[in-house]
């Protein structure tokens, strides 16, 4: 289940990024992480730490909870 939650977080991050028409490089720089780390988060192969999640939310101009899957999404796994 942990891997599935990581994939959902990645999907949310990628969707916000593409909605804002930003590249991985731009978001990574704004969040203070590497492009490779952002790529791994978006693919769901790496779960972001809380401070990284908040940095990504700030870079994407959203609330950190917008990047976390809802209970209903998780229950549907």
Protein Blocks (a to p, Z undefined) as FASTA:
>chain_A
ZZmmmmmmmmmmmmmmmmnopafklmmmmnopafklmmmmmnopaccdfklmmmmmmmno
pafklmpccfklmmmZZ
